Amino acid sequence: MDARARRIADNESRFREINERLRSDLRALPEDPEPVDFVCECGRVECAESVKLSLDEYEAIRASSLEFFVVPGHQSPDVEDVVDINERYARVRKHPDAADHVRATDPRR
Amino acid sequence: MPDAYALLDALFRHAPMGLAFWDADLRYGRINAALAEMNGLAPEEHIGRRTTEVLGEELGERVDDMLRRVLESGRPAVDADITGSTAAAPGEERQWLASYYPVPDEEGRLLGVAGLVLEVTRERSARRAAQTATALLDAIFSAAPVGVAFWDLDLRYRRVNPALAELNGLRVEEHLGRMPSELLGGLGESIEAVLREVASGGEAVVDRQIDGELRGVAVHRQLTAFPVTGVDGGLVGVAGVIRDVAEQHEAEAERARLLRQAFSSRAQAEAAQVRAEAAREEAEAARRRTEFLFDAGARLAAVTTDYEGTLREVARVAVPAIADWCTFTLADAPDRLRNVAVAAADAELEALARELVERYPTRADAPTGAAVAIRTGESRLIEDVPEELLTGAAQDEEQLAFLRRMAPRSAITVPLNAGRRTIGALTLVTAESRRRYGPDDLRLAEILAARAALAVENARLYEERSHIARTLQRSLLPPALPDVPGLELAARYRAAGDENEVGGDFYDVFRGRGDFWTLLIGDVAGKGPEAAAVTALTRHTLRALTLRGAGARECLELLNDALLNEESVAGRFCTVLYIRACAEAAGGMTLTLATGGHLPPRVLRADGALGRLDLRGSIVGGLRTPVFDEVDAHLAPGDTLVMFTDGATELRGRDPGDGERLLDELLAEHAGAAPAELAEAIERRVVELQDGEPRDDIAVLIARPVT
């Protein structure tokens, strides 16, 4: 994994931690079918966007340590594959060389 | 058939009611134990006494009145309610139900009155309590601001208050006998589920949230239900209190919505902080790189000849700014590499690094590191230094142990390319800091290496040019002043500015044809190779002309022609002071002088008087028809002739006149000094007056006749 791939993976892992804290806070509230504004987990320093996800969508992505979600267009094809995309978000899966790193930083592991 | 008396005795003894017989005087004739106990006295304490004596005045008189009316009327008094307190239990209000019957004899004459008395105090009290509870329940049902209902065991409404009826949008009577699900649909089913839970569990359910729809409208209610048991303890139904919590639900939903927004905003803020930190780190790294490049660039730009020292300085500032360990390796020849700079972030690491390069000099054929960069001319970034790299690089176990102790984490090797040649390599290594190099670091290293290579190459060129200049300069001055009989000579020469440029000043002393000697001093306009060419032409032309027997003025005239006609020096001119010196038999010296625009020499007489030998002469090489005066002068023994170029009088920041005055003052101060001492004093004073950096070349030639 080169430095760029590692930096992107680091950023995505940090934003995953932030989103996991948000998810944990939401558990204390009554369930709401409305989508939640999660933090875009892309590796761009200049990104300030959020991604609307239902809790079911969020949980589906979080089921894998290797998957993240980003605003469509914020994916980095050289370090991750897009496994699903719609107008709200792109679901990306890290390349194998970053797998150990993002797995080790997964708060659910 | 039992005897009547026996039957009466049995009744009096066992009947669960009070029985008594009063005689015609209304005194107790007989009383059973039950009534005596009601009255609080033993049966025998009643016999022969009147009711007022037994029950007290107030209650006794009322009973006595009733007995009297029965006795007088002959008619019974049935189920009379009597309320009061007995003398035996004053203040305790009790209720009795009494019936009094006249008792006649066989002839119809009244013998007395018989009474049956039941105490009903407890039953009456219970009835009143029940009436009160019912009234209270009615009040609660009708006035409660919340819905209240009672369901029987079939979960059918048995009682509903107006508030619940309104909540459900129905009349009270429309509820009765119906189940919640029949009236309220899904909402009712949710209510029934709670009621069943209470009925089956026997435990109250408190504040259970019931959400649903009623006639298409979302409703949010809170139900507290509890079991209702009968007097026998058996479950008779379920009661419940229902509140409409739509507003509360709305408020909670709004609170939850706001909290969700707040949580999301906080997450966005945290993310912004993370990204800001990353941006700040990137900016900081860029700033450090820029600062480092600026610093290193300034050092490299300032390098003249000591490029190895400069590379050591650059290596020093590279740690820890961009590396934990930095080396510069130069290729003196393709097969001969030399580590000229080693620096590390801490003393221990530096000691290790130095020991490593001393004990294991970089081999030109090494499979890794600087040698590869020098051989290939290509950079290499190793983000993570693998163990195999160390084992591959080590020549033996000891070197491997060295490398392992240094624990390199990440490394960059970049060639120092000068044009098409690779003259060395820069190596950057991180160790203790555990920093990992990336492409940005590689670019930085390549910029640094390019500047270092340029500095090294420039320094080498500068050194080469300086060598040429020094060699050329030496060729333009006499290697040493000749020994001239009867004349003590001294000279000083100091080139101004960079040492890689040949100066334009010159002097010379040589023997002429015959017994005279020629003293020359001159100044060619400009510096560098072209000036050197004029100097050489001037000096050697004058030598040749002198040896051919030309006089002082003739020499300058012919030199003027030569300079004007020589294309390679066209446009160049010079000043020259030409002096022919001939020793006199009595000591002293006869001088014949001609000047080509040069500064007049000074004569410092033996007695300390200072004079100047003024004569006229055009600049040499400047005019087609120049004028050169020729004059004679005499130097007595001990007199000192001082010749100099304008570098000795034209001082930075001062008028030329000031410079000549200062020179004259100095000469006056040094009257009697030896020529060498005087020459050195002149140079020192001129240098000091210009803060160590004379603006022009300085040439001084001094001659003194000696006996």
Chai-1 contact restraints between the chains, C-beta under 6 A:
chainA,res_idxA,chainB,res_idxB,connection_type,confidence,min_distance_angstrom,max_distance_angstrom,comment,restraint_id
A,A3,B,E383,contact,1.0,0.0,6.0,A-B,restraint_1
A,A3,B,G438,contact,1.0,0.0,6.0,A-B,restraint_2
A,R14,B,V274,contact,1.0,0.0,6.0,A-B,restraint_3
A,F15,B,A271,contact,1.0,0.0,6.0,A-B,restraint_4
A,I18,B,A267,contact,1.0,0.0,6.0,A-B,restraint_5
A,I18,B,E270,contact,1.0,0.0,6.0,A-B,restraint_6
A,I18,B,A271,contact,1.0,0.0,6.0,A-B,restraint_7
A,L22,B,F263,contact,1.0,0.0,6.0,A-B,restraint_8
A,L22,B,A267,contact,1.0,0.0,6.0,A-B,restraint_9
A,D25,B,F263,contact,1.0,0.0,6.0,A-B,restraint_10
A,L29,B,A256,contact,1.0,0.0,6.0,A-B,restraint_11
A,L29,B,L259,contact,1.0,0.0,6.0,A-B,restraint_12
A,P30,B,A256,contact,1.0,0.0,6.0,A-B,restraint_13
A,D37,B,S264,contact,1.0,0.0,6.0,A-B,restraint_14
A,V39,B,A267,contact,1.0,0.0,6.0,A-B,restraint_15
A,V39,B,A271,contact,1.0,0.0,6.0,A-B,restraint_16
A,V45,B,R275,contact,1.0,0.0,6.0,A-B,restraint_17
A,V45,B,A278,contact,1.0,0.0,6.0,A-B,restraint_18
A,V45,B,A279,contact,1.0,0.0,6.0,A-B,restraint_19
A,S50,B,Q268,contact,1.0,0.0,6.0,A-B,restraint_20
